[in-house]
Amino acid sequence: MITRVDLRFVDESTAVALRFRCDDCAHFDDAHERCSHGYPTAPHRPAVVEPGTDIVFCKDFDLGGSAP
């Protein structure tokens, strides 16, 4: 799902420490920096989330055990 980032999204995702990047997903292979399902990871790993940009949520995201 593609979502346009606005200031409200930035504020709310920061407030709840929203995890959505591949690096936080249980299906992400850290050693090889790839998805164990074979999905492309680049669209799901934005360096910066700022208003006016798009982020892509993965349909198979499963929160791994690495959340702070």
GIZI-V773638 format. One record per residue. N is the residue number from 1. RES is the residue in one letter. PHI is phi in whole degrees, -180 to 180 (999 if undefined). Layout:
# GIZI-V773638
[[N | RES | PHI] [N | RES | PHI]]
This chain:
# GIZI-V773638
[[1 | M | 999] [2 | I | -92] [3 | T | -127] [4 | R | -79] [5 | V | -82] [6 | D | -126] [7 | L | -61] [8 | R | -63] [9 | F | -61] [10 | V | -60] [11 | D | -62] [12 | E | -70] [13 | S | -69] [14 | T | -70] [15 | A | -62] [16 | V | -105] [17 | A | 53] [18 | L | -57] [19 | R | -111] [20 | F | -148] [21 | R | -79] [22 | C | -53] [23 | D | -59] [24 | D | -97] [25 | C | -91] [26 | A | -65] [27 | H | -91] [28 | F | -90] [29 | D | -91] [30 | D | -59] [31 | A | -61] [32 | H | -110] [33 | E | 48] [34 | R | -147] [35 | C | -86] [36 | S | -69] [37 | H | -91] [38 | G | 87] [39 | Y | -72] [40 | P | -67] [41 | T | -101] [42 | A | -53] [43 | P | -66] [44 | H | -105] [45 | R | -129] [46 | P | -65] [47 | A | -70] [48 | V | -136] [49 | V | -109] [50 | E | -138] [51 | P | -53] [52 | G | 94] [53 | T | -102] [54 | D | -109] [55 | I | -122] [56 | V | -119] [57 | F | -91] [58 | C | -85] [59 | K | -71] [60 | D | -108] [61 | F | -58] [62 | D | -139] [63 | L | -57] [64 | G | -81] [65 | G | -88] [66 | S | -98] [67 | A | -68] [68 | P | -69]]
